[in-house]
Amino acid sequence: GGFFGVEATSTRVGDIEAREVRVGPVTIRYGAGDGRVVITTATSGFDALTGEGGSLEDDEAFRDARDVAGIGDDAQVFAYADIDRVVELLTALAAFGESDLPAEVEAHLDPLESVVAWGDLTDPNEPEAGVFLAIR
């Protein structure tokens, strides 16, 4: 929040104690539960923490990114971003500041599809971890 000159406030999303940062028309919420962290612009993003509703595993774009990265079924995903959705968010934030996303930023992000980071600790003698950036 300090980056945009705003402060995070406490809120509840279902049973989860969360924080939210409002940047113009965009509200970013974040919280943790059951060993997982969620950062989202939609309250439904917290459903994965409570076991209600869908999860990231249900998202086709995430499954595609996971498949392309060759991530095994035993791996835990630590971070995932759909770059198109990130660009949409950045564009909305820039518009709030009455400016456009710089053309050079758009040009650098345009060929990027997604990024996923994971780890597999099923064999403590041979832990695996990786980050995969999908490029169109």
C-alpha positions in Angstrom: 0.0 0.0 0.0 2.8 2.4 0.7 3.9 2.2 -2.9 0.6 3.8 -4.0 0.3 6.1 -1.0 -2.6 4.2 0.6 -2.9 2.2 3.8 -4.1 -1.4 4.3 -7.2 -1.8 6.5 -8.4 -4.9 8.3 -11.5 -6.8 7.0 -13.1 -10.2 7.2 -13.8 -12.4 4.2 -15.9 -15.2 5.5 -13.9 -16.7 8.4 -10.6 -15.2 7.2 -9.0 -12.2 8.7 -7.8 -10.2 5.7 -6.3 -6.9 4.8 -7.3 -4.7 1.9 -5.8 -1.9 0.0 -8.0 0.4 -2.1 -6.3 2.0 -5.1 -9.0 4.0 -6.8 -11.6 1.6 -8.2 -9.4 -1.4 -7.5 -9.5 -3.2 -4.1 -6.7 -5.7 -3.5 -7.3 -8.1 -0.6 -4.8 -10.5 1.0 -4.8 -13.0 3.8 -3.7 -16.4 4.9 -5.1 -19.6 6.3 -4.4 -23.3 6.4 -0.8 -22.7 5.3 -1.7 -20.8 2.2 -1.7 -17.1 1.2 -4.1 -15.4 -1.2 -3.7 -12.1 -2.9 -6.8 -11.2 -5.0 -9.0 -8.5 -6.3 -12.1 -10.7 -5.8 -13.5 -11.9 -2.5 -14.1 -15.3 -4.2 -10.4 -15.7 -4.2 -10.6 -16.5 -0.5 -12.8 -19.6 -1.2 -9.6 -21.7 -1.7 -8.6 -21.0 1.9 -11.9 -22.1 3.3 -12.4 -25.0 0.9 -15.6 -23.4 -0.3 -16.1 -22.9 -4.0 -13.4 -23.4 -6.7 -9.7 -23.4 -6.3 -6.7 -22.4 -8.5 -6.6 -26.0 -9.7 -10.0 -25.4 -11.3 -8.6 -22.5 -13.5 -7.9 -23.7 -17.0 -5.1 -21.1 -17.5 -3.4 -22.3 -14.3 -3.6 -25.9 -15.4 -2.2 -25.1 -18.8 0.7 -23.2 -17.2 1.4 -26.1 -14.8 1.3 -28.6 -17.7 3.6 -26.5 -19.9 6.1 -26.1 -17.0 6.1 -29.9 -16.4 5.1 -29.6 -12.7 4.4 -33.0 -11.1 1.3 -33.9 -9.2 3.2 -33.9 -5.9 4.6 -30.4 -6.2 3.2 -27.5 -4.3 2.7 -24.3 -6.2 4.0 -21.3 -4.3 3.1 -18.5 -6.8 1.3 -18.1 -10.0 0.4 -15.1 -12.1 -1.6 -14.8 -15.3 0.4 -12.0 -17.0 -2.6 -10.8 -19.1 -4.6 -10.3 -15.9 -1.7 -8.6 -14.2 -1.5 -6.2 -17.2 -5.2 -5.5 -16.9 -4.7 -4.6 -13.3 -1.7 -2.4 -14.0 -3.7 -0.7 -16.8 -6.6 0.0 -14.4 -4.2 1.4 -11.8 -2.5 3.6 -14.3 -5.8 4.9 -15.5 -6.7 5.8 -12.0 -3.7 8.0 -12.0 -4.9 9.6 -15.2 -2.1 8.1 -17.2 -1.4 5.1 -19.5 0.8 2.2 -18.8 4.1 3.1 -20.5 4.4 1.7 -24.0 7.8 0.1 -23.2 6.2 -1.7 -20.2 3.4 -3.1 -22.4 5.9 -4.1 -25.0 8.0 -6.0 -22.5 4.9 -7.7 -20.9 3.1 -8.5 -24.1 5.0 -11.7 -25.1 4.7 -13.1 -21.5 1.9 -15.5 -20.7 2.3 -16.7 -17.1 4.8 -17.4 -14.4 4.6 -20.2 -11.9 6.9 -21.2 -9.0 6.8 -24.5 -7.3 8.6 -27.0 -5.0 8.5 -30.7 -4.4 9.6 -31.9 -1.0 8.2 -35.5 -1.2 11.8 -36.8 -1.1 13.7 -34.8 1.5 17.0 -36.1 0.1 16.2 -34.7 -3.4 14.1 -31.6 -3.0 13.1 -29.9 -6.3 12.1 -26.3 -7.0 11.6 -24.2 -10.0 10.2 -21.1 -11.6 8.8 -21.2 -15.1 8.0 -18.2 -17.3 5.7 -19.1 -20.2 6.3 -17.0 -23.3 3.9 -16.9 -26.2 
